[in-house]
Amino acid sequence: MSTIVEDNTMELYKEMKICANKQSAVRSATEQAADLANVFKDQHAVQRMTTVENVDASNCPIKKRVVQGFQEMSNKGLRLNLTRKDALVDFLSCLPDRLTKTSARSKIVHGFACNELVGDEAKHASKFAFPDFDIMLDTVHRKVSKEECNLCKQTFRELLLCGLKLGEVEEQEHNKLGCPMDKAPCGQEISKDKITTKQEC
C-alpha cells in the first residue's frame, strides 16, 4: 500500500507510464448509491453474451471507429499483442449496446433505494421520490444519540435543499449547522470532505 501513496514514487510511476490506484471509499451518498445499483453487475453478465468478434468492421460502424482508433494509437507507439487488442476492440464495440440494455431506470433506482436516499415509491413512480429519514438513520453503524437525532431533524430540510442544488453538501455547511465531525475507523475525527482510509490511522 505504501508504494501507492508515497509522494516520492509518483514521478517514477509517471516515467514508467504506470497508473497507481487503489479502491477507496465512496465520497458521497450518490457514489454509494451508484455502487449499489444493479447496472455494473448486470453489464458483467450481459458481457458474456454480447460480441461482434465475428462481424467484419466494414459491417459494424462502431467497430470500424474503434479499430481506426487503435490503429492511430499504434502509429503513435502503442504496442499490444493481437489477442489483447482484439479483446479490447470487442469490449469497446459492444459497450454502448450493453449499457443500453442494463441502464434501465429500475436498475439505477435500486441503488438509491438500498441506501435510503429514496423510498420504495421511487421503484414505481417515475416523478416523485423522497428520502426516508428514519430508515436513513437506521443505516448508521453506531447508536445515534437523541441530541444527534434532533439535530438531524432540525437541519434535514436545509441539507436536503443544499444537496439538491449543488449535488453535495460541503463541510462548511455542516459546520454552519452545528453537525459534529465524522470519525475514521480508528476513532480519529476527520473532515467530511476528506477521503479517509484505514491506512491513514
LINJO-V212210 format. One record per helix or strand. SS is the DSSP state (hx for helix, st for strand). FROM is the first residue (numbers start at 1). TO is the last residue. If there is no record, write none. Layout:
# LINJO-V212210
ss: <SS	SS>
from: <FROM	FROM>
to: <TO	TO>
This chain:
# LINJO-V212210
ss: <hx	hx	hx	hx	hx	hx	hx	hx	hx	hx	hx	hx	st	st	hx>
from: <2	7	29	39	57	61	82	105	120	133	146	171	182	189	198>
to: <5	15	36	47	59	75	102	114	123	138	166	176	183	190	200>
